[in-house]
Amino acid sequence: MSEASVRGDRGAGAAPGERNPAGRPSRAPRPTGVERRFHEDEIIVSKTDTRGVITYANDVFIRVSGFAEHELIGAPHNLIRHPAMPRCVFKYLWDTIAARHEVFAYVVNMARNGDHYWVLAHVTPTFDSRGEIVGYHSNRRVPDRRAVAAVEPVYAALLATEAEHASKVEGMAASMQVLLATLQDRRQSYDEFVWELTNSFVQEGATC
């Protein structure tokens, strides 16, 4: 769940250039601009605890991300955060699942070497027998390329707003207002925006 980007800094505790005990590089790679793809029949699956620390990663996640299993388990999910993802989208995601609701989102993740890959993420809270949230479960599928093309300019506008502020917190708050205003103009929630893109292209493909 790369959606954990608003929770702490990646690689905390390791000096620049060093590796932490799990062998993960302490510095984020630079984006290469190269896109990775995975098959439409495949699903990237991960689980985290309530702090966003990865507790499970399936083989597809390991292969596409380029990380070894031991590098993923115990790492914050923002290990795969791409700088092209607006922080306000992750805040919306975390606020939604913390409120005990599922959420769908278009997300661009970053692989270990700086390559990127787009996903349509479905994130749900996991409950124990008492109904308490004990973690989160994320399934990520291949998104329709036309949906990605529609999302990219929206995210670019949000990133531009965030870049206008020296404070990450202030930037995220400002971009959240832009996101809410955009959705208000469309008379949609974020979920409705995602599903309009998803369903319209699925239906269009079915009639071709």
C-alpha positions in Angstrom: 0.0 0.0 0.0 2.1 2.8 -1.2 -0.7 4.8 0.3 1.2 5.1 3.5 3.4 8.0 2.4 2.0 10.5 4.9 3.2 8.3 7.8 6.8 8.9 8.5 10.0 9.0 6.5 11.4 6.1 4.6 14.7 4.7 5.8 14.5 6.4 9.2 17.4 5.4 11.5 20.0 4.9 8.7 22.6 7.4 7.8 22.6 8.6 4.1 24.2 6.0 1.9 23.9 3.2 4.6 21.6 0.2 4.5 19.3 -0.6 7.4 19.4 -4.1 9.0 17.1 -5.6 6.4 19.4 -4.6 3.6 17.2 -1.8 2.2 18.9 1.2 0.7 18.4 4.2 3.0 17.9 6.6 0.1 15.0 6.6 -2.4 16.0 5.8 -6.0 15.6 8.5 -8.6 12.7 7.9 -11.0 14.0 6.4 -14.3 10.9 7.3 -16.3 10.7 3.7 -17.4 7.3 2.0 -16.8 6.9 -1.6 -15.7 3.9 -3.6 -16.6 2.3 -6.7 -15.1 -0.3 -9.0 -16.6 -4.0 -8.2 -16.5 -4.7 -11.6 -14.8 -2.2 -10.8 -12.0 -3.0 -9.2 -8.7 -0.4 -7.4 -6.5 -1.3 -8.2 -2.9 0.1 -6.8 0.3 -0.9 -6.6 4.0 0.3 -4.1 6.6 -0.2 -3.5 10.3 -2.1 -0.4 11.5 1.1 1.7 11.1 1.5 0.8 7.4 4.4 -1.6 8.0 4.3 -4.5 5.5 3.5 -7.9 7.0 2.9 -9.8 3.7 3.8 -9.5 0.1 2.8 -11.9 -2.7 5.1 -13.1 -5.5 3.7 -10.5 -8.0 4.4 -7.7 -5.6 8.0 -8.9 -5.1 8.6 -9.3 -8.8 7.1 -6.1 -10.0 8.6 -3.9 -7.2 12.0 -5.4 -7.6 12.5 -5.8 -3.9 13.3 -9.1 -2.2 10.8 -10.4 0.3 13.1 -9.7 3.2 13.4 -6.1 2.1 9.6 -5.6 2.0 8.6 -7.4 5.2 9.0 -5.0 8.1 9.3 -2.0 5.9 6.8 0.9 5.7 4.6 0.6 2.6 5.8 4.0 1.5 9.0 2.2 0.5 7.4 2.2 -3.0 6.0 5.7 -3.0 6.6 7.6 -6.2 7.2 11.3 -6.1 4.6 11.7 -8.8 1.8 10.7 -6.3 0.2 13.7 -4.6 0.3 13.4 -0.8 -3.3 14.5 -0.5 -4.5 11.4 -2.3 -2.7 9.2 0.2 -4.2 11.3 3.1 -7.6 10.7 1.6 -6.9 7.0 1.4 -5.6 6.7 5.0 -8.5 8.8 6.4 -11.0 6.6 4.6 -9.6 3.2 5.7 -9.0 4.5 9.3 -12.7 5.3 9.3 -13.3 1.6 8.6 -14.2 2.0 4.9 -12.8 0.5 1.8 -11.2 2.7 -0.8 -10.3 2.5 -4.5 -7.5 4.6 -6.0 -5.3 5.0 -9.0 -1.7 4.9 -7.8 1.7 5.1 -9.4 4.3 3.2 -7.4 8.1 3.1 -7.7 10.2 0.0 -8.1 13.5 -0.6 -6.3 15.5 0.8 -9.2 13.3 3.8 -9.8 11.1 2.4 -12.5 7.3 3.1 -12.1 4.1 1.1 -12.4 0.5 2.1 -12.3 -2.1 0.2 -10.3 -5.8 0.4 -9.5 -5.7 -0.2 -5.8 -8.4 -1.6 -3.6 -7.6 -1.1 0.1 -9.6 -2.5 3.0 -9.2 -2.5 6.8 -8.8 -5.9 8.5 -10.8 -6.5 11.7 -10.2 -8.8 14.6 -13.0 -10.7 16.5 -13.8 -7.6 18.5 -14.3 -5.5 15.4 -11.0 -3.6 16.0 -8.8 -2.7 13.0 -5.7 -4.8 13.2 -4.2 -4.0 9.7 -4.9 -3.3 6.1 -5.2 -5.4 3.0 -4.4 -4.1 -0.5 -5.1 -5.7 -3.9 -3.7 -3.9 -7.0 -4.7 -4.6 -10.5 -3.6 -3.4 -13.9 -5.5 -0.1 -14.7 -6.9 0.8 -18.1 -4.4 3.1 -19.8 -7.1 5.6 -20.7 -8.0 5.9 -17.1 -4.4 6.5 -16.2 -4.3 9.2 -18.9 -7.3 10.9 -17.4 -5.9 10.8 -13.8 -2.4 12.1 -14.7 -3.4 15.7 -15.3 -5.5 15.8 -12.1 -2.5 14.5 -10.1 -0.1 16.9 -11.9 -2.3 19.8 -10.7 -2.3 18.5 -7.2 1.5 18.1 -7.2 2.0 21.6 -8.6 0.0 23.0 -5.6 2.0 21.0 -3.1 5.2 22.3 -4.7 4.2 25.8 -4.0 4.6 25.3 -0.3 7.8 24.9 1.7 6.0 22.9 4.3 4.8 19.4 3.3 1.9 19.6 5.7 0.7 23.0 4.3 1.2 21.7 0.7 -0.8 18.6 1.4 -3.6 20.7 3.0 -3.6 23.1 0.0 -3.7 20.3 -2.6 -6.5 18.6 -0.7 -8.6 21.7 -1.1 -7.8 21.6 -4.9 -8.8 18.0 -5.0 -12.1 18.7 -3.1 -12.8 21.6 -5.4 -12.2 19.5 -8.5 -14.5 16.8 -7.2 -17.1 19.4 -6.3 -17.1 20.8 -9.8 -17.6 17.2 -11.1 -20.3 16.7 -8.4 -18.5 13.5 -7.4 -16.7 11.9 -4.5 -13.2 10.5 -5.1 -14.6 7.0 -5.2 -17.2 8.1 -7.8 -14.5 9.7 -9.9 -12.4 6.5 -9.8 -15.4 4.3 -10.7 -16.6 6.6 -13.4 -13.2 6.2 -15.1 -13.1 2.4 -14.5 -16.6 1.6 -15.5 -16.8 3.8 -18.6 -13.7 2.3 -20.1 -14.8 -1.3 -19.2 -18.1 -0.7 -20.8 -16.6 1.0 -23.8 -14.2 -1.9 -24.3 -17.1 -4.4 -24.1 -18.9 -2.7 -27.0 -15.9 -2.6 -29.3 
